[in-house]
C-alpha cells in the first residue's frame, strides 16, 4: 500500500536464503489489485533492520540454518527504494529468474566435483581393487562425463546467443540438466564413500564438507541440500512448462 512517499508492507515471505546475514533484501510486493495479478507487483529493496521486519529460521533436515521466513508488519519502505517502475516488478523478476536459471546450470561446480569424484574412486578400494576398476561404477562415471560435455555445449550455445533459441527456454533447459547432474554426482559420492559418509548435522555440516575420507562427514549435508536444486528458481516441472509453452508452442 502506498502512503505518501512510502510503501507500507504487510505479509510474509518464505524460503529466504541467508536472510539472517543480510542487511537488505529484494521483495516483490502487491501494489495494485485492479488488473492482472502479474501486472500489480512492484520490486522493493527493504532494509531488514526496519521496524516491523521479523526473521524466523527454518531448520532444514540436516539441522542446519540456511533458510528463513520473513514477516512484515506495517514496514515502511521509502519510494526511492523501489526498483524500476511501479507495477513492473514481475517483468524484472522474470529477467532475473532467467539469469538465475542460467547460473543454476552449475557447469563449473559439476566439472570440479566430477574430477574429484574420479580421484576419490581411484583412492577407494572394493574387494582389494580400486572402485574406479568396478565396471558398473566406471560406467556411471562415463555416462555422467558424456552428459556433462553435452550440457557444456548447450550452455555455450545459449550464451553465444544462438539464432532461434529463446533465452528463457534455453535457461530452463540448462537449469533442468544442471540440477540433474548435481544430484547424480552427489549420489555417486555417496556410493563411493559408503560407510565413510555418516550424517553430520548442525550449522557446521556444510563447512566440514569435502571430497576425501577425512572430510566425508559433511557429505550427507550436501547430499540433502542438493535435493533442492531441482526446486529453487522454479521446479523442474515449471521449467518443462516454460519449454513446452515458449519453445514448442504447445
ABEGO torsion letter per residue (X at the ends): XBBEABBBBBEBBBGBBGAAABABBBBBBBABAABBAAAABBBBBBBAABBGBBBBBBBBAAGBBABBBBBBBGBBBBAAABBEBBGAAAAAAAAAAAAAAAAAAGAAAAAAAAAAAAAAAAABBBGGBBAAABAAAAAAAAAAAAAAAAAAAAAAAAAAGBBGBBAAAAAAAAAAAAAAAAAAAAAAAAAAAEAABBBBBEAAAAAABBABAAAAAAAAAAAAAAAAAAABGEBAAAAAAAAAAAAAGX
